[in-house]
Amino acid sequence: MSLDGTEVRRVELDEGTVTSLTDAAWGGVLRLPFGEPAVAASVYASLAAS
């Protein structure tokens, strides 16, 4: 997870999650842009809890 171009978190995803997020055109990066750090933290917490 990057914030303003700086990596702030790295989350390991299991194969099943990666498969469900990908298709043949996927470049290997999932980008979720956020305008506020609090929103990014909330989404990170939700993803990390999965």
mmCIF file as Biopython writes it, N, C-alpha, C and O atoms, coordinates in Angstrom:
data_model
#
loop_
_atom_site.group_PDB
_atom_site.id
_atom_site.type_symbol
_atom_site.label_atom_id
_atom_site.label_alt_id
_atom_site.label_comp_id
_atom_site.label_asym_id
_atom_site.label_entity_id
_atom_site.label_seq_id
_atom_site.pdbx_PDB_ins_code
_atom_site.Cartn_x
_atom_site.Cartn_y
_atom_site.Cartn_z
_atom_site.occupancy
_atom_site.B_iso_or_equiv
_atom_site.auth_seq_id
_atom_site.auth_asym_id
_atom_site.pdbx_PDB_model_num
ATOM 1   N N  . MET A ? 1  ? 0.856   -1.153  0.000   1.0 0.0 1  A 1 
ATOM 2   C CA . MET A ? 1  ? 0.000   0.000   0.000   1.0 0.0 1  A 1 
ATOM 3   C C  . MET A ? 1  ? 0.910   1.227   0.000   1.0 0.0 1  A 1 
ATOM 4   O O  . MET A ? 1  ? 1.820   1.336   0.822   1.0 0.0 1  A 1 
ATOM 5   N N  . SER A ? 2  ? 0.659   2.133   -0.918  1.0 0.0 2  A 1 
ATOM 6   C CA . SER A ? 2  ? 1.451   3.359   -1.015  1.0 0.0 2  A 1 
ATOM 7   C C  . SER A ? 2  ? 0.583   4.560   -0.680  1.0 0.0 2  A 1 
ATOM 8   O O  . SER A ? 2  ? -0.609  4.588   -0.985  1.0 0.0 2  A 1 
ATOM 9   N N  . LEU A ? 3  ? 1.188   5.533   -0.059  1.0 0.0 3  A 1 
ATOM 10  C CA . LEU A ? 3  ? 0.528   6.790   0.255   1.0 0.0 3  A 1 
ATOM 11  C C  . LEU A ? 3  ? 1.423   7.905   -0.256  1.0 0.0 3  A 1 
ATOM 12  O O  . LEU A ? 3  ? 2.566   8.048   0.177   1.0 0.0 3  A 1 
ATOM 13  N N  . ASP A ? 4  ? 0.900   8.683   -1.169  1.0 0.0 4  A 1 
ATOM 14  C CA . ASP A ? 4  ? 1.676   9.762   -1.793  1.0 0.0 4  A 1 
ATOM 15  C C  . ASP A ? 4  ? 2.984   9.256   -2.387  1.0 0.0 4  A 1 
ATOM 16  O O  . ASP A ? 4  ? 4.015   9.924   -2.309  1.0 0.0 4  A 1 
ATOM 17  N N  . GLY A ? 5  ? 2.928   8.058   -2.987  1.0 0.0 5  A 1 
ATOM 18  C CA . GLY A ? 5  ? 4.098   7.508   -3.652  1.0 0.0 5  A 1 
ATOM 19  C C  . GLY A ? 5  ? 5.069   6.776   -2.745  1.0 0.0 5  A 1 
ATOM 20  O O  . GLY A ? 5  ? 6.071   6.250   -3.230  1.0 0.0 5  A 1 
ATOM 21  N N  . THR A ? 6  ? 4.808   6.722   -1.436  1.0 0.0 6  A 1 
ATOM 22  C CA . THR A ? 6  ? 5.687   6.045   -0.493  1.0 0.0 6  A 1 
ATOM 23  C C  . THR A ? 6  ? 4.998   4.797   0.032   1.0 0.0 6  A 1 
ATOM 24  O O  . THR A ? 6  ? 3.862   4.857   0.503   1.0 0.0 6  A 1 
ATOM 25  N N  . GLU A ? 7  ? 5.697   3.655   -0.051  1.0 0.0 7  A 1 
ATOM 26  C CA . GLU A ? 7  ? 5.106   2.421   0.458   1.0 0.0 7  A 1 
ATOM 27  C C  . GLU A ? 7  ? 4.956   2.507   1.967   1.0 0.0 7  A 1 
ATOM 28  O O  . GLU A ? 7  ? 5.920   2.777   2.684   1.0 0.0 7  A 1 
ATOM 29  N N  . VAL A ? 8  ? 3.734   2.275   2.444   1.0 0.0 8  A 1 
ATOM 30  C CA . VAL A ? 8  ? 3.488   2.334   3.880   1.0 0.0 8  A 1 
ATOM 31  C C  . VAL A ? 8  ? 3.080   0.986   4.460   1.0 0.0 8  A 1 
ATOM 32  O O  . VAL A ? 8  ? 3.224   0.772   5.663   1.0 0.0 8  A 1 
ATOM 33  N N  . ARG A ? 9  ? 2.579   0.081   3.643   1.0 0.0 9  A 1 
ATOM 34  C CA . ARG A ? 9  ? 2.205   -1.259  4.082   1.0 0.0 9  A 1 
ATOM 35  C C  . ARG A ? 9  ? 2.379   -2.233  2.924   1.0 0.0 9  A 1 
ATOM 36  O O  . ARG A ? 9  ? 2.264   -1.866  1.755   1.0 0.0 9  A 1 
ATOM 37  N N  . ARG A ? 10 ? 2.655   -3.472  3.277   1.0 0.0 10 A 1 
ATOM 38  C CA . ARG A ? 10 ? 2.706   -4.544  2.283   1.0 0.0 10 A 1 
ATOM 39  C C  . ARG A ? 10 ? 1.907   -5.699  2.871   1.0 0.0 10 A 1 
ATOM 40  O O  . ARG A ? 10 ? 2.176   -6.144  3.987   1.0 0.0 10 A 1 
ATOM 41  N N  . VAL A ? 11 ? 0.939   -6.174  2.128   1.0 0.0 11 A 1 
ATOM 42  C CA . VAL A ? 11 ? 0.058   -7.235  2.604   1.0 0.0 11 A 1 
ATOM 43  C C  . VAL A ? 11 ? 0.236   -8.452  1.712   1.0 0.0 11 A 1 
ATOM 44  O O  . VAL A ? 11 ? 0.142   -8.355  0.489   1.0 0.0 11 A 1 
ATOM 45  N N  . GLU A ? 12 ? 0.492   -9.589  2.325   1.0 0.0 12 A 1 
ATOM 46  C CA . GLU A ? 12 ? 0.592   -10.834 1.588   1.0 0.0 12 A 1 
ATOM 47  C C  . GLU A ? 12 ? -0.822  -11.356 1.346   1.0 0.0 12 A 1 
ATOM 48  O O  . GLU A ? 12 ? -1.623  -11.442 2.277   1.0 0.0 12 A 1 
ATOM 49  N N  . LEU A ? 13 ? -1.124  -11.700 0.112   1.0 0.0 13 A 1 
ATOM 50  C CA . LEU A ? 13 ? -2.437  -12.227 -0.240  1.0 0.0 13 A 1 
ATOM 51  C C  . LEU A ? 13 ? -2.319  -13.700 -0.586  1.0 0.0 13 A 1 
ATOM 52  O O  . LEU A ? 13 ? -1.353  -14.128 -1.217  1.0 0.0 13 A 1 
ATOM 53  N N  . ASP A ? 14 ? -3.313  -14.469 -0.164  1.0 0.0 14 A 1 
ATOM 54  C CA . ASP A ? 14 ? -3.298  -15.891 -0.498  1.0 0.0 14 A 1 
ATOM 55  C C  . ASP A ? 14 ? -3.674  -16.078 -1.962  1.0 0.0 14 A 1 
ATOM 56  O O  . ASP A ? 14 ? -4.216  -15.174 -2.598  1.0 0.0 14 A 1 
ATOM 57  N N  . GLU A ? 15 ? -3.381  -17.259 -2.483  1.0 0.0 15 A 1 
ATOM 58  C CA . GLU A ? 15 ? -3.592  -17.533 -3.910  1.0 0.0 15 A 1 
ATOM 59  C C  . GLU A ? 15 ? -5.046  -17.353 -4.328  1.0 0.0 15 A 1 
ATOM 60  O O  . GLU A ? 15 ? -5.318  -16.835 -5.411  1.0 0.0 15 A 1 
ATOM 61  N N  . GLY A ? 16 ? -5.981  -17.776 -3.482  1.0 0.0 16 A 1 
ATOM 62  C CA . GLY A ? 16 ? -7.390  -17.644 -3.815  1.0 0.0 16 A 1 
ATOM 63  C C  . GLY A ? 16 ? -7.828  -16.197 -3.964  1.0 0.0 16 A 1 
ATOM 64  O O  . GLY A ? 16 ? -8.609  -15.867 -4.856  1.0 0.0 16 A 1 
ATOM 65  N N  . THR A ? 17 ? -7.322  -15.333 -3.088  1.0 0.0 17 A 1 
ATOM 66  C CA . THR A ? 17 ? -7.651  -13.912 -3.174  1.0 0.0 17 A 1 
ATOM 67  C C  . THR A ? 17 ? -7.074  -13.305 -4.439  1.0 0.0 17 A 1 
ATOM 68  O O  . THR A ? 17 ? -7.752  -12.552 -5.138  1.0 0.0 17 A 1 
ATOM 69  N N  . VAL A ? 18 ? -5.828  -13.630 -4.733  1.0 0.0 18 A 1 
ATOM 70  C CA . VAL A ? 18 ? -5.193  -13.109 -5.940  1.0 0.0 18 A 1 
ATOM 71  C C  . VAL A ? 18 ? -5.947  -13.570 -7.182  1.0 0.0 18 A 1 
ATOM 72  O O  . VAL A ? 18 ? -6.196  -12.778 -8.091  1.0 0.0 18 A 1 
ATOM 73  N N  . THR A ? 19 ? -6.306  -14.835 -7.222  1.0 0.0 19 A 1 
ATOM 74  C CA . THR A ? 19 ? -7.042  -15.369 -8.373  1.0 0.0 19 A 1 
ATOM 75  C C  . THR A ? 19 ? -8.355  -14.629 -8.573  1.0 0.0 19 A 1 
ATOM 76  O O  . THR A ? 19 ? -8.732  -14.328 -9.705  1.0 0.0 19 A 1 
ATOM 77  N N  . SER A ? 20 ? -9.057  -14.332 -7.475  1.0 0.0 20 A 1 
ATOM 78  C CA . SER A ? 20 ? -10.344 -13.656 -7.597  1.0 0.0 20 A 1 
ATOM 79  C C  . SER A ? 20 ? -10.201 -12.204 -8.039  1.0 0.0 20 A 1 
ATOM 80  O O  . SER A ? 20 ? -11.156 -11.618 -8.547  1.0 0.0 20 A 1 
ATOM 81  N N  . LEU A ? 21 ? -9.029  -11.619 -7.853  1.0 0.0 21 A 1 
ATOM 82  C CA . LEU A ? 21 ? -8.801  -10.220 -8.237  1.0 0.0 21 A 1 
ATOM 83  C C  . LEU A ? 21 ? -8.217  -10.062 -9.635  1.0 0.0 21 A 1 
ATOM 84  O O  . LEU A ? 21 ? -8.126  -8.949  -10.152 1.0 0.0 21 A 1 
ATOM 85  N N  . THR A ? 22 ? -7.827  -11.163 -10.239 1.0 0.0 22 A 1 
ATOM 86  C CA . THR A ? 22 ? -7.063  -11.065 -11.486 1.0 0.0 22 A 1 
ATOM 87  C C  . THR A ? 22 ? -7.793  -11.623 -12.692 1.0 0.0 22 A 1 
ATOM 88  O O  . THR A ? 22 ? -8.746  -12.395 -12.585 1.0 0.0 22 A 1 
ATOM 89  N N  . ASP A ? 23 ? -7.303  -11.198 -13.835 1.0 0.0 23 A 1 
ATOM 90  C CA . ASP A ? 23 ? -7.709  -11.780 -15.104 1.0 0.0 23 A 1 
ATOM 91  C C  . ASP A ? 23 ? -6.493  -11.747 -16.015 1.0 0.0 23 A 1 
ATOM 92  O O  . ASP A ? 23 ? -5.413  -11.348 -15.579 1.0 0.0 23 A 1 
ATOM 93  N N  . ALA A ? 24 ? -6.638  -12.149 -17.251 1.0 0.0 24 A 1 
ATOM 94  C CA . ALA A ? 24 ? -5.500  -12.251 -18.169 1.0 0.0 24 A 1 
ATOM 95  C C  . ALA A ? 24 ? -4.802  -10.910 -18.424 1.0 0.0 24 A 1 
ATOM 96  O O  . ALA A ? 24 ? -3.616  -10.892 -18.756 1.0 0.0 24 A 1 
ATOM 97  N N  . ALA A ? 25 ? -5.508  -9.800  -18.277 1.0 0.0 25 A 1 
ATOM 98  C CA . ALA A ? 25 ? -4.928  -8.493  -18.567 1.0 0.0 25 A 1 
ATOM 99  C C  . ALA A ? 25 ? -4.294  -7.829  -17.344 1.0 0.0 25 A 1 
ATOM 100 O O  . ALA A ? 25 ? -3.726  -6.744  -17.467 1.0 0.0 25 A 1 
ATOM 101 N N  . TRP A ? 26 ? -4.378  -8.450  -16.180 1.0 0.0 26 A 1 
ATOM 102 C CA . TRP A ? 26 ? -3.875  -7.828  -14.949 1.0 0.0 26 A 1 
ATOM 103 C C  . TRP A ? 26 ? -2.363  -7.716  -14.966 1.0 0.0 26 A 1 
ATOM 104 O O  . TRP A ? 26 ? -1.675  -8.674  -15.319 1.0 0.0 26 A 1 
ATOM 105 N N  . GLY A ? 27 ? -1.836  -6.560  -14.590 1.0 0.0 27 A 1 
ATOM 106 C CA . GLY A ? 27 ? -0.397  -6.332  -14.590 1.0 0.0 27 A 1 
ATOM 107 C C  . GLY A ? 27 ? 0.291   -6.662  -13.291 1.0 0.0 27 A 1 
ATOM 108 O O  . GLY A ? 27 ? 1.500   -6.457  -13.185 1.0 0.0 27 A 1 
ATOM 109 N N  . GLY A ? 28 ? -0.422  -7.167  -12.287 1.0 0.0 28 A 1 
ATOM 110 C CA . GLY A ? 28 ? 0.203   -7.565  -11.031 1.0 0.0 28 A 1 
ATOM 111 C C  . GLY A ? 28 ? 0.145   -6.523  -9.937  1.0 0.0 28 A 1 
ATOM 112 O O  . GLY A ? 28 ? 0.659   -6.751  -8.842  1.0 0.0 28 A 1 
ATOM 113 N N  . VAL A ? 29 ? -0.467  -5.384  -10.206 1.0 0.0 29 A 1 
ATOM 114 C CA . VAL A ? 29 ? -0.550  -4.324  -9.197  1.0 0.0 29 A 1 
ATOM 115 C C  . VAL A ? 29 ? -2.002  -3.920  -9.035  1.0 0.0 29 A 1 
ATOM 116 O O  . VAL A ? 29 ? -2.699  -3.642  -10.011 1.0 0.0 29 A 1 
ATOM 117 N N  . LEU A ? 30 ? -2.440  -3.892  -7.808  1.0 0.0 30 A 1 
ATOM 118 C CA . LEU A ? 30 ? -3.780  -3.423  -7.482  1.0 0.0 30 A 1 
ATOM 119 C C  . LEU A ? 30 ? -3.621  -2.066  -6.808  1.0 0.0 30 A 1 
ATOM 120 O O  . LEU A ? 30 ? -3.042  -1.976  -5.725  1.0 0.0 30 A 1 
ATOM 121 N N  . ARG A ? 31 ? -4.124  -1.020  -7.433  1.0 0.0 31 A 1 
ATOM 122 C CA . ARG A ? 31 ? -3.974  0.328   -6.895  1.0 0.0 31 A 1 
ATOM 123 C C  . ARG A ? 31 ? -5.309  0.833   -6.372  1.0 0.0 31 A 1 
ATOM 124 O O  . ARG A ? 31 ? -6.326  0.796   -7.065  1.0 0.0 31 A 1 
ATOM 125 N N  . LEU A ? 32 ? -5.280  1.304   -5.135  1.0 0.0 32 A 1 
ATOM 126 C CA . LEU A ? 32 ? -6.449  1.901   -4.513  1.0 0.0 32 A 1 
ATOM 127 C C  . LEU A ? 32 ? -6.044  3.300   -4.038  1.0 0.0 32 A 1 
ATOM 128 O O  . LEU A ? 32 ? -5.479  3.436   -2.953  1.0 0.0 32 A 1 
ATOM 129 N N  . PRO A ? 33 ? -6.321  4.330   -4.822  1.0 0.0 33 A 1 
ATOM 130 C CA . PRO A ? 33 ? -5.914  5.681   -4.431  1.0 0.0 33 A 1 
ATOM 131 C C  . PRO A ? 33 ? -6.855  6.268   -3.370  1.0 0.0 33 A 1 
ATOM 132 O O  . PRO A ? 33 ? -8.072  6.101   -3.449  1.0 0.0 33 A 1 
ATOM 133 N N  . PHE A ? 34 ? -6.285  6.945   -2.397  1.0 0.0 34 A 1 
ATOM 134 C CA . PHE A ? 34 ? -7.052  7.579   -1.324  1.0 0.0 34 A 1 
ATOM 135 C C  . PHE A ? 34 ? -6.596  9.021   -1.140  1.0 0.0 34 A 1 
ATOM 136 O O  . PHE A ? 34 ? -5.410  9.326   -1.267  1.0 0.0 34 A 1 
ATOM 137 N N  . GLY A ? 35 ? -7.528  9.887   -0.847  1.0 0.0 35 A 1 
ATOM 138 C CA . GLY A ? 35 ? -7.213  11.288  -0.598  1.0 0.0 35 A 1 
ATOM 139 C C  . GLY A ? 35 ? -6.833  11.580  0.833   1.0 0.0 35 A 1 
ATOM 140 O O  . GLY A ? 35 ? -6.204  12.600  1.115   1.0 0.0 35 A 1 
ATOM 141 N N  . GLU A ? 36 ? -7.212  10.687  1.753   1.0 0.0 36 A 1 
ATOM 142 C CA . GLU A ? 36 ? -6.944  10.928  3.166   1.0 0.0 36 A 1 
ATOM 143 C C  . GLU A ? 36 ? -6.346  9.681   3.815   1.0 0.0 36 A 1 
ATOM 144 O O  . GLU A ? 36 ? -6.802  8.567   3.560   1.0 0.0 36 A 1 
ATOM 145 N N  . PRO A ? 37 ? -5.321  9.870   4.656   1.0 0.0 37 A 1 
ATOM 146 C CA . PRO A ? 37 ? -4.701  8.729   5.325   1.0 0.0 37 A 1 
ATOM 147 C C  . PRO A ? 37 ? -5.691  7.906   6.164   1.0 0.0 37 A 1 
ATOM 148 O O  . PRO A ? 37 ? -5.556  6.685   6.235   1.0 0.0 37 A 1 
ATOM 149 N N  . ALA A ? 38 ? -6.671  8.542   6.794   1.0 0.0 38 A 1 
ATOM 150 C CA . ALA A ? 38 ? -7.622  7.818   7.632   1.0 0.0 38 A 1 
ATOM 151 C C  . ALA A ? 38 ? -8.457  6.838   6.806   1.0 0.0 38 A 1 
ATOM 152 O O  . ALA A ? 38 ? -8.777  5.748   7.280   1.0 0.0 38 A 1 
ATOM 153 N N  . VAL A ? 39 ? -8.808  7.213   5.588   1.0 0.0 39 A 1 
ATOM 154 C CA . VAL A ? 39 ? -9.569  6.323   4.712   1.0 0.0 39 A 1 
ATOM 155 C C  . VAL A ? 39 ? -8.696  5.140   4.317   1.0 0.0 39 A 1 
ATOM 156 O O  . VAL A ? 39 ? -9.153  3.998   4.339   1.0 0.0 39 A 1 
ATOM 157 N N  . ALA A ? 40 ? -7.454  5.403   3.959   1.0 0.0 40 A 1 
ATOM 158 C CA . ALA A ? 40 ? -6.524  4.314   3.610   1.0 0.0 40 A 1 
ATOM 159 C C  . ALA A ? 40 ? -6.339  3.355   4.777   1.0 0.0 40 A 1 
ATOM 160 O O  . ALA A ? 40 ? -6.310  2.140   4.582   1.0 0.0 40 A 1 
ATOM 161 N N  . ALA A ? 41 ? -6.213  3.887   5.984   1.0 0.0 41 A 1 
ATOM 162 C CA . ALA A ? 41 ? -6.044  3.037   7.174   1.0 0.0 41 A 1 
ATOM 163 C C  . ALA A ? 41 ? -7.267  2.167   7.407   1.0 0.0 41 A 1 
ATOM 164 O O  . ALA A ? 41 ? -7.140  1.000   7.779   1.0 0.0 41 A 1 
ATOM 165 N N  . SER A ? 42 ? -8.432  2.717   7.193   1.0 0.0 42 A 1 
ATOM 166 C CA . SER A ? 42 ? -9.676  1.968   7.365   1.0 0.0 42 A 1 
ATOM 167 C C  . SER A ? 42 ? -9.783  0.824   6.359   1.0 0.0 42 A 1 
ATOM 168 O O  . SER A ? 42 ? -10.145 -0.296  6.718   1.0 0.0 42 A 1 
ATOM 169 N N  . VAL A ? 43 ? -9.467  1.115   5.103   1.0 0.0 43 A 1 
ATOM 170 C CA . VAL A ? 43 ? -9.516  0.083   4.068   1.0 0.0 43 A 1 
ATOM 171 C C  . VAL A ? 43 ? -8.452  -0.974  4.337   1.0 0.0 43 A 1 
ATOM 172 O O  . VAL A ? 43 ? -8.714  -2.167  4.188   1.0 0.0 43 A 1 
ATOM 173 N N  . TYR A ? 44 ? -7.257  -0.548  4.730   1.0 0.0 44 A 1 
ATOM 174 C CA . TYR A ? 44 ? -6.196  -1.507  5.059   1.0 0.0 44 A 1 
ATOM 175 C C  . TYR A ? 44 ? -6.652  -2.445  6.172   1.0 0.0 44 A 1 
ATOM 176 O O  . TYR A ? 44 ? -6.463  -3.658  6.075   1.0 0.0 44 A 1 
ATOM 177 N N  . ALA A ? 45 ? -7.247  -1.897  7.222   1.0 0.0 45 A 1 
ATOM 178 C CA . ALA A ? 45 ? -7.704  -2.716  8.332   1.0 0.0 45 A 1 
ATOM 179 C C  . ALA A ? 45 ? -8.735  -3.732  7.865   1.0 0.0 45 A 1 
ATOM 180 O O  . ALA A ? 45 ? -8.722  -4.880  8.308   1.0 0.0 45 A 1 
ATOM 181 N N  . SER A ? 46 ? -9.619  -3.320  6.981   1.0 0.0 46 A 1 
ATOM 182 C CA . SER A ? 46 ? -10.632 -4.222  6.450   1.0 0.0 46 A 1 
ATOM 183 C C  . SER A ? 46 ? -10.006 -5.331  5.614   1.0 0.0 46 A 1 
ATOM 184 O O  . SER A ? 46 ? -10.394 -6.493  5.735   1.0 0.0 46 A 1 
ATOM 185 N N  . LEU A ? 47 ? -9.044  -4.984  4.771   1.0 0.0 47 A 1 
ATOM 186 C CA . LEU A ? 47 ? -8.382  -5.989  3.935   1.0 0.0 47 A 1 
ATOM 187 C C  . LEU A ? 47 ? -7.540  -6.945  4.770   1.0 0.0 47 A 1 
ATOM 188 O O  . LEU A ? 47 ? -7.539  -8.151  4.525   1.0 0.0 47 A 1 
ATOM 189 N N  . ALA A ? 48 ? -6.830  -6.414  5.747   1.0 0.0 48 A 1 
ATOM 190 C CA . ALA A ? 48 ? -5.949  -7.228  6.561   1.0 0.0 48 A 1 
ATOM 191 C C  . ALA A ? 48 ? -6.746  -8.204  7.429   1.0 0.0 48 A 1 
ATOM 192 O O  . ALA A ? 48 ? -6.235  -9.260  7.803   1.0 0.0 48 A 1 
ATOM 193 N N  . ALA A ? 49 ? -7.988  -7.858  7.749   1.0 0.0 49 A 1 
ATOM 194 C CA . ALA A ? 49 ? -8.826  -8.718  8.588   1.0 0.0 49 A 1 
ATOM 195 C C  . ALA A ? 49 ? -9.438  -9.867  7.798   1.0 0.0 49 A 1 
ATOM 196 O O  . ALA A ? 49 ? -9.948  -10.823 8.382   1.0 0.0 49 A 1 
ATOM 197 N N  . SER A ? 50 ? -9.387  -9.776  6.470   1.0 0.0 50 A 1 
ATOM 198 C CA . SER A ? 50 ? -10.011 -10.817 5.633   1.0 0.0 50 A 1 
ATOM 199 C C  . SER A ? 50 ? -9.243  -12.110 5.695   1.0 0.0 50 A 1 
ATOM 200 O O  . SER A ? 50 ? -9.628  -13.087 5.053   1.0 0.0 50 A 1 
#
